[in-house]
Structure formats: C-alpha cells, structure tokens
Amino acid sequence: MAKTSVIARSKKSPKFASRLVRRCFRCGRKHGYMRDFDLCRICFRELANEGKVPGIRKSSW
C-alpha cells in the first residue's frame, strides 16, 4: 500500500508529460500496472478470482 501523500502527488498533473506515473486506484502500487483495468497485477488477480472484473475468468486447459 502506497502512502497517501504519494498517491495524492501522482494525481496532480505533472510539469512534463513524461513524469506521469500511473498507479493502481485501489492500492496505489505503480509497478505491475495494467492500463486496461487501472489496477496492479495483485489487485487484478484478487478481483478476478472473486469474479468482480467483467469478462475475465481463470484459464484452465
């Protein structure tokens, strides 16, 4: 879980576009971020296993 000050700083518009940091909206993590879902890999997996992400289900073959 990222500190609230770090999350608040990332929500402000940056001085330069290349400084933009995308973070998970749930926990604030910046690594392992998936743009399509606006989640990090950990939160994505938790929500997908609970069936809360539409169109996603666990693969098995």
C-alpha positions, 0 to 999 in steps of 0.5 A: 500500500502506497502512502497517501501523500504519494498517491495524492502527488501522482494525481496532480498533473505533472510539469512534463508529460513524461513524469506521469506515473500511473498507479493502481486506484485501489492500492496505489502500487505503480509497478505491475500496472495494467492500463486496461483495468487501472489496477496492479497485477495483485489487485487484478488477480484478487478481483478476478478470482472473486469474479468482480472484473467483467469478462475475465475468468481463470484459464484452465486447459 
